[in-house]
Amino acid sequence: METVPDFPATDTAAVPVEGRPPATSISNGLVWAIGCQSGHRPVRLNDEQITRALEGGSPTTPDSWVWLHYDIVHTASRAHIQAIPCLPEEVRLALGSTDRGTNVEAEGDIVYGALPGFDDAMSEDDKNLSAWRFAVLPDLLITTRRQPVPALGVVYRALQRNESFDSPAEVVDHTLLEFADTVRRNIAMLDDQLDRAEDLLLTLDQHTDFGRISGLIGRVRRRSTELRRVISPVDRIFHNEDLELPEWAEDDIRDRSQRQIHAALDDLLALQDRARSLQDELASGQAEETNRRLYTVSIVTTLMLPATFVTGFFGMNTGGMFLASGGMGTVEAGGICFIFMMITWFLLKVMKLL
């Protein structure tokens, strides 16, 4: 196994994966601590090497860098983050924050902030949104989270497969790209749900279940709104001309991530436009169905008006009532009702109301 010089060769399989506690401890929430170098598999750091990295010591081997990943769910972990000596106070506060807001800042040679991610969930289309925080220098990356973020685990496994990451900025970029890919997979599943809703609308008949269609479109609009609220701030951050990243991080963090996030946002906006269009079509279909039913009720009511008049007339409790003395009075009154109904139907046909 190839190892990074300046770091002792260790069994990398023993390095904890995202979501599991570390096997050894200096830790105070440390999930993993690895040393990386392009073209080599990462190696696990011991306590002395972690301490040196947190104090701002540079690896003696060129092109090597360190990744420390923390779980800050406990106050002790956040207190440990606040004591990192190589970071300014505002960076330490950002790493230990529990706020879910999204931001990217630069101070000198340090880029730090909070970016969105998906936490673990039972199904791909129902993942909850969370946030992870980072501070990146040319040879050091510190990341923190409160819930396991699968995108970070994907990057970690990519490193284990000996995929090349020349700098810690590429980890941030790759994590954002993984987030954008997950968003686009969500968009594809939402688009499939809109396809089902559209199929039902195109086969509109008296048996169409408008409640089911409305439920499908409603779920798509709710989920797409959640995704847009997360992606839009990230897209604005990377288009912010006031954000001046260090030259070493400009290409990796801004350029590639900006394109992918903006593309995902465009896909999401197109999905929302389609959902609104189908919602309008659904409303039109529901209005058409309501009008059809009101039309039927109106015709029945109109046809029954003569019968209502006749029964009301013969129901008057007055003397000398027409047909009151004959044995066939009821039949004759019913015939009169029918004749008037036929006359009404004929008039409606002549007036083209039927």
C-alpha positions in Angstrom: 0.0 0.0 0.0 1.3 3.4 -1.0 1.5 5.9 1.9 2.1 9.6 2.2 5.6 10.3 3.4 5.7 12.2 6.7 2.7 10.2 7.9 3.1 6.7 9.3 1.6 3.9 7.2 -1.6 2.8 8.9 -4.5 0.5 7.9 -6.7 3.0 6.1 -9.6 0.5 6.3 -9.7 1.3 10.0 -10.4 4.9 9.4 -13.9 5.6 10.5 -16.5 6.3 7.8 -19.1 9.0 7.8 -21.8 8.3 10.5 -19.6 6.1 12.7 -17.6 7.0 15.8 -13.8 7.1 15.5 -11.9 4.1 16.5 -9.4 6.0 18.6 -9.6 9.3 20.5 -7.9 12.5 20.8 -11.1 13.1 19.5 -13.8 15.3 21.0 -16.0 14.6 18.1 -13.3 13.7 15.5 -14.8 11.4 12.9 -11.7 11.0 10.8 -8.3 12.5 10.5 -6.3 11.6 7.3 -3.2 12.8 5.5 -3.6 13.0 1.7 -1.3 13.4 -1.2 -2.1 13.3 -4.9 -1.5 9.8 -6.4 -1.4 8.1 -2.9 -4.0 6.6 -0.7 -4.8 8.6 2.5 -3.3 7.5 5.8 -4.7 7.9 9.3 -3.0 10.5 11.5 -2.0 9.9 15.1 -2.6 12.4 17.9 0.7 14.1 17.5 0.2 14.8 13.8 -3.4 16.0 14.4 -2.1 18.4 17.1 0.6 19.7 14.8 -1.9 20.3 12.0 -4.3 22.2 14.3 -1.4 24.4 15.4 -0.7 25.4 11.8 2.3 23.2 11.2 2.8 22.3 7.5 3.6 18.8 6.3 7.3 18.5 5.4 6.4 16.6 2.2 5.3 18.9 -0.7 1.8 18.6 -2.0 0.5 16.8 1.0 -2.5 18.1 3.1 -4.7 17.1 6.0 -8.4 16.6 6.3 -10.0 16.6 9.8 -13.7 15.9 10.0 -15.7 16.6 13.2 -19.1 15.8 14.6 -20.3 18.8 16.6 -23.5 17.4 17.9 -22.1 17.6 21.5 -21.0 20.8 23.3 -17.6 19.3 24.1 -17.0 19.0 20.3 -17.9 22.6 19.7 -15.7 23.6 22.6 -12.8 21.7 21.0 -13.4 23.5 17.7 -13.4 26.9 19.5 -9.8 26.1 20.8 -8.2 25.4 17.4 -5.1 27.6 17.5 -4.4 28.0 13.8 -7.8 29.6 13.0 -9.1 33.1 13.6 -12.0 33.5 16.0 -14.6 34.2 13.4 -13.6 31.0 11.5 -13.8 28.9 14.7 -17.3 30.4 15.5 -18.4 29.5 11.9 -17.2 25.9 12.3 -19.0 25.4 15.6 -22.2 27.1 14.6 -25.5 25.2 14.6 -27.2 27.7 12.2 -28.4 26.2 8.9 -27.7 29.3 6.9 -25.5 29.1 3.8 -22.4 31.3 3.3 -18.9 31.4 2.0 -16.3 33.9 3.3 -12.6 34.5 2.7 -10.1 35.9 5.2 -6.5 36.1 4.0 -5.5 32.6 2.9 -8.5 30.9 4.6 -11.8 30.1 2.9 -14.6 29.1 5.3 -18.4 28.9 5.5 -21.4 26.6 5.5 -22.8 24.7 2.6 -25.9 22.5 2.1 -26.1 18.8 2.1 -28.5 15.9 2.4 -28.5 13.9 5.6 -29.3 10.2 5.6 -32.9 9.2 5.0 -34.9 6.1 4.2 -35.6 7.0 0.6 -33.8 8.9 -2.1 -36.7 11.2 -2.7 -37.3 12.1 0.9 -33.9 13.2 2.1 -33.8 15.9 4.7 -31.6 19.0 4.0 -28.9 19.8 6.4 -25.7 21.9 6.5 -22.0 21.2 6.8 -19.2 23.7 7.6 -15.7 24.0 6.4 -12.5 25.9 6.8 -9.9 25.3 4.1 -6.2 26.4 3.8 -3.7 25.3 1.1 -2.7 22.3 3.2 -5.5 21.8 5.8 -9.2 21.1 5.5 -11.5 21.1 8.6 -15.1 20.1 8.2 -17.9 19.8 10.7 -21.5 18.6 10.7 -24.3 17.7 13.1 -25.9 14.9 11.0 -24.1 12.5 8.8 -23.7 14.0 5.3 -23.5 11.3 2.6 -21.7 13.6 0.2 -18.7 13.9 2.5 -18.7 10.1 2.8 -18.7 9.8 -1.0 -15.6 12.0 -1.2 -13.9 10.1 1.6 -14.5 6.8 -0.2 -13.2 8.4 -3.5 -9.9 9.2 -1.6 -9.8 5.6 -0.4 -10.0 4.4 -4.0 -6.9 6.5 -4.7 -8.7 9.1 -6.8 -6.6 12.2 -7.2 -7.3 15.3 -5.1 -4.5 17.8 -5.5 -5.7 20.1 -2.8 -8.3 20.3 0.0 -10.2 22.9 -2.1 -11.0 20.0 -4.5 -12.8 18.2 -1.6 -15.1 21.2 -1.1 -15.7 21.3 -4.8 -16.3 17.6 -5.2 -18.7 17.6 -2.2 -20.7 20.4 -3.8 -20.8 18.5 -7.1 -22.1 15.5 -5.3 -24.8 17.6 -3.7 -25.7 19.0 -7.1 -25.9 15.5 -8.5 -28.2 14.5 -5.7 -30.4 17.5 -6.4 -30.6 16.6 -10.0 -31.6 13.0 -9.1 -34.3 14.4 -6.9 -35.4 16.6 -9.8 -35.5 13.6 -12.1 -37.8 11.7 -9.7 -40.0 14.8 -9.3 -40.2 15.0 -13.0 -41.4 11.4 -13.2 -44.2 12.3 -10.8 -45.2 15.2 -13.0 -45.2 12.7 -16.0 -47.8 10.6 -14.1 -49.9 13.6 -13.3 -49.8 14.8 -16.9 -50.8 11.3 -18.2 -53.8 11.4 -15.9 -54.7 14.9 -17.1 -54.4 13.9 -20.8 -56.8 11.0 -20.3 -59.4 13.3 -18.6 -62.8 11.6 -18.3 -65.6 11.3 -15.8 -63.6 8.8 -13.8 -60.5 11.0 -13.5 -59.3 11.2 -9.9 -58.5 14.9 -9.5 -57.5 14.4 -5.8 -54.7 12.0 -6.8 -53.5 14.4 -9.5 -53.6 17.3 -7.1 -51.6 15.3 -4.5 -48.9 14.4 -7.0 -48.5 18.0 -8.2 -48.6 19.3 -4.6 -45.8 17.0 -3.5 -43.7 18.1 -6.4 -44.2 21.8 -5.7 -43.5 21.4 -2.0 -40.3 19.4 -2.5 -39.1 21.7 -5.4 -39.7 24.7 -3.2 -37.6 23.2 -0.4 -34.7 22.5 -2.8 -34.9 26.0 -4.4 -34.7 27.6 -0.9 -31.4 25.8 -0.4 -29.8 26.1 -3.9 -30.6 29.7 -4.6 -28.4 31.1 -1.8 -25.5 29.0 -2.9 -25.9 30.2 -6.5 -26.0 33.8 -5.3 -22.9 33.2 -3.2 -20.8 32.1 -6.2 -22.1 35.0 -8.3 -21.3 37.5 -5.7 -18.6 39.8 -7.1 -17.6 40.9 -3.6 -16.5 37.4 -2.7 -12.7 37.4 -3.3 -11.3 33.9 -2.9 -7.6 33.2 -2.7 -6.0 32.4 -6.1 -5.3 28.8 -5.1 -9.0 28.2 -4.3 -10.6 30.3 -7.1 -10.7 27.6 -9.8 -11.6 24.7 -7.6 -14.2 26.2 -5.4 -15.9 28.8 -7.5 -15.7 28.0 -11.2 -16.7 24.3 -11.4 -19.1 24.4 -8.5 -20.7 27.5 -9.8 -21.6 25.9 -13.1 -23.0 22.8 -11.6 -25.1 24.6 -9.0 -26.4 27.0 -11.5 -27.3 24.2 -13.9 -29.2 22.4 -11.1 -31.0 25.6 -10.3 -32.0 26.1 -13.9 -33.4 22.5 -13.9 -35.3 23.2 -10.7 -36.8 26.4 -12.1 -37.9 24.5 -15.2 -39.5 21.9 -13.1 -41.4 24.5 -11.0 -42.6 26.1 -14.2 -43.9 22.8 -15.5 -45.6 22.1 -12.1 -47.3 25.4 -12.2 -48.5 24.8 -15.7 -49.9 21.4 -14.8 -51.5 23.0 -11.7 -53.3 25.5 -14.0 -54.3 22.7 -16.3 -55.7 20.8 -13.3 -57.6 23.8 -12.2 -59.0 24.2 -15.7 -60.0 20.5 -15.7 -61.6 20.8 -12.3 -63.6 23.9 -13.4 -64.7 22.0 -16.5 -65.9 19.0 -14.5 -67.7 21.3 -12.1 -69.4 23.1 -15.0 -70.4 19.8 -16.5 -72.0 18.7 -13.3 -73.8 22.0 -12.8 -75.0 21.8 -16.4 -76.5 18.4 -15.7 -78.2 19.6 -12.5 -79.5 22.7 -14.3 -81.1 20.6 -17.1 -82.7 18.2 -14.7 -84.0 21.1 -12.6 -85.4 22.8 -15.8 -87.1 19.7 -17.0 -88.7 19.2 -13.6 -90.1 22.8 -13.4 -93.4 22.0 -15.3 -93.9 18.9 -13.1 -93.3 21.0 -10.1 -95.9 23.5 -11.3 -98.5 20.8 -12.0 -98.0 19.1 -8.7 -98.2 22.4 -6.9 -101.4 23.3 -8.7 -103.1 20.1 -8.0 -101.9 20.2 -4.4 -103.9 23.3 -3.7 -106.5 22.6 -1.0 -109.4 24.3 -2.8 -112.9 23.2 -3.9 -113.8 22.4 -7.5 -110.3 21.1 -8.3 -109.9 20.0 -11.9 -109.8 16.1 -12.2 -110.6 15.7 -8.5 -113.8 13.7 -9.2 -112.7 11.2 -11.7 -111.1 7.8 -11.0 -108.3 8.4 -13.4 -107.3 11.9 -12.1 -103.9 10.8 -11.0 -103.0 9.3 -14.3 -104.3 12.3 -16.2 -102.3 14.7 -13.9 -99.2 12.6 -14.5 -99.8 12.7 -18.3 -100.1 16.5 -18.1 -96.7 16.6 -16.2 -95.1 14.5 -18.9 -96.5 16.5 -21.7 -95.2 19.8 -20.2 -91.8 18.1 -19.6 -91.6 17.1 -23.3 -92.6 20.6 -24.4 -89.8 22.1 -22.1 -87.2 19.6 -23.6 -88.3 20.5 -27.1 -87.9 24.2 -26.4 -84.5 23.7 -24.9 -83.4 21.8 -28.1 -84.8 24.5 -30.3 -82.9 27.1 -28.4 -79.8 24.9 -28.5 -79.4 24.8 -24.8 -79.1 21.0 -24.9 
